[in-house]
Amino acid sequence: MIPPSWITGLAALLFGIGLWGVITRRNAIILLMCIEIMLNAVNLNFVAGAYLHNDASGWLFTVFAIAIAAAEVAVGLAIFLSLYDKHTTIALDEVHVLRH
């Protein structure tokens, strides 16, 4: 069996990759994907903790986090489609809708 410390290390690596993508990328779809990588790293930590402590609460938190992530993706894609319809781009550097 894989030790939980290795799973936590993998989750930290995934979270770092997602954070690097959020900081460096400007495409809205890639930004949304990097946020999802970060959320999945957190879910991996929940599952590793549940396995380590023989407790089902980590699995429960993971199910709720996945449901919230699905809703977040649906709202994000709707916003991106609206931005593309209005400005014909989803590059975050080129869209100035949220400013004055």
C-alpha positions as CSV (number, residue, x, y, z in Angstrom):
1,M,0.0,0.0,0.0
2,I,1.2,3.5,-0.7
3,P,2.0,5.5,2.5
4,P,-0.2,8.6,3.2
5,S,2.9,10.7,3.3
6,W,3.6,10.0,-0.4
7,I,0.0,10.8,-1.3
8,T,0.4,14.1,0.6
9,G,3.6,14.8,-1.3
10,L,1.8,14.1,-4.6
11,A,-1.0,16.4,-3.5
12,A,1.5,19.2,-2.6
13,L,3.1,18.8,-6.1
14,L,-0.3,19.0,-7.8
15,F,-1.2,22.0,-5.8
16,G,2.0,23.7,-6.7
17,I,1.5,23.0,-10.4
18,G,-2.0,24.4,-10.2
19,L,-0.8,27.5,-8.3
20,W,2.0,28.0,-10.9
21,G,-0.6,27.8,-13.7
22,V,-2.9,30.3,-12.0
23,I,-0.1,32.8,-11.5
24,T,1.5,32.5,-14.9
25,R,-1.3,31.8,-17.4
26,R,-3.8,34.4,-18.7
27,N,-6.2,32.2,-20.7
28,A,-9.4,31.8,-18.8
29,I,-10.0,28.2,-19.7
30,I,-6.5,27.2,-18.6
31,L,-6.9,29.2,-15.4
32,L,-10.1,27.3,-14.7
33,M,-8.3,24.0,-15.3
34,C,-5.5,25.0,-12.9
35,I,-8.0,25.8,-10.2
36,E,-9.5,22.4,-10.7
37,I,-6.0,20.8,-10.3
38,M,-5.7,22.7,-7.0
39,L,-9.1,21.5,-5.8
40,N,-8.2,17.9,-6.8
41,A,-5.0,18.1,-4.7
42,V,-7.1,19.1,-1.7
43,N,-9.5,16.2,-2.4
44,L,-6.5,13.9,-2.5
45,N,-5.4,15.1,0.9
46,F,-8.9,14.5,2.3
47,V,-8.9,11.0,1.0
48,A,-5.4,10.3,2.4
49,G,-6.4,11.6,5.8
50,A,-9.5,9.5,5.8
51,Y,-7.5,6.4,4.9
52,L,-4.9,7.2,7.6
53,H,-7.4,7.7,10.4
54,N,-9.9,5.1,9.2
55,D,-12.6,7.7,9.1
56,A,-15.3,8.3,6.5
57,S,-15.5,12.1,7.0
58,G,-12.6,12.7,4.5
59,W,-14.6,10.9,1.9
60,L,-17.7,13.0,2.7
61,F,-15.7,16.2,2.4
62,T,-14.4,15.0,-0.9
63,V,-17.9,14.3,-2.3
64,F,-19.0,17.8,-1.3
65,A,-15.9,19.4,-2.8
66,I,-16.4,17.5,-6.1
67,A,-20.0,18.7,-6.2
68,I,-19.0,22.3,-5.5
69,A,-16.2,22.1,-8.2
70,A,-18.8,20.9,-10.7
71,A,-21.0,23.9,-10.0
72,E,-18.0,26.2,-10.1
73,V,-17.1,24.9,-13.6
74,A,-20.6,25.4,-14.8
75,V,-20.8,29.0,-13.6
76,G,-17.2,29.7,-14.9
77,L,-17.9,28.3,-18.4
78,A,-21.2,30.3,-18.5
79,I,-19.3,33.5,-17.7
80,F,-16.6,32.7,-20.3
81,L,-19.2,32.1,-23.0
82,S,-20.8,35.4,-22.2
83,L,-17.4,37.2,-22.3
84,Y,-16.6,35.5,-25.6
85,D,-20.0,36.5,-27.0
86,K,-19.4,40.1,-26.1
87,H,-15.7,40.6,-26.7
88,T,-14.8,37.6,-29.0
89,T,-11.9,36.7,-26.6
90,I,-11.5,35.0,-23.3
91,A,-7.9,36.2,-22.7
92,L,-8.0,37.8,-19.3
93,D,-5.5,40.5,-20.3
94,E,-7.7,41.7,-23.1
95,V,-11.1,41.8,-21.3
96,H,-11.6,44.9,-19.2
97,V,-15.3,44.3,-18.2
98,L,-14.7,44.3,-14.5
99,R,-13.1,47.7,-14.4
100,H,-15.0,50.9,-14.0
